Amino acid sequence: MLRFFDYFLKGIDNGMLQHPKVRLEVREFAHQIKEVRDEDQWPLADTSWTPLYLDGQRHLLTSDQIAGSPVTSFDVTQGSITFSYVFDHDTEVVGPMQLTVHVELEGCDDAYLFAGLQKFHRGKEVSFEGTYGFENDIVSKGALRVALRTVNDNLSLPYWPDYDFDTPKPLSPGEIVPLIFQLEAAATFYRKGDELRLTIEGRNVISGKIIDQPFKFPHYRTGTCKIHTEPKNPNQLLLPITGRDS
């Protein structure tokens, strides 16, 4: 960082422009770094964008889309729903992530929804350092207001949605719409047997711990969020897997 500021603020010729574009730090635990390496582009060149599908019946993330319970739901003021995936081999997940879910609201026409990813090792949650250096954070997270869900296709990337945020579109009774969440980029190493857990809820307390943040989200109103997981409504978590798994 000092080298960067010396070059761009002080004009010191220190070879900064020849420095690799990306410095990547892959973490296995909060204070345990698996590897630090330089990369030439972001997302990484060897990224394999891998979908995991939401199984509403078994509450699993699966590599194959299978038929199961058509609807699963939670209370937006205090409930949540989780989906779990256990890695069958050592895996490096590096980059931004995207979650697509099809939702219906009952008892309200709008809601704030939160999605988060946690890592569990031998049944115990692994915490990480989060935004602005705060401790006790989860792997990745994102938030979206249902009425401001409109994606701007001209600004979006296949793995990263962008939004207009200018025209609220509350839901009508019985209306089912897709929500596409941005999930923060992360660089995390999972060993065989480690669990990736996706939680969706209507409040910002996904892990049981206190996560320091410089902002708060309000509860919009009471109601129920239904997630439709029929095959005609594909719900998926898109993961950036690098192929460097050892």
Secondary structure, DSSP 8 states (H G I E B T S, - for coil): -HHHHHHHHH---SSGGGS-SEEEEEEEETTEEEEEEEESSSS-TT-EEEEEEEETTTTEEESS-----SEEEEETTT-EEEEEEE-SS-EEEEEEEEEEEEEEEES-S--EEEEEEEEEETTEEE-B--GGG-SSB-SEEEEEEGGG--B-TTT-BTTB--B---S-----TT--EEEEEEEEEEEEEE-TT-EEEEEEESSS--SSS----S---------EEEEE-STTS--EEEEEE-S---
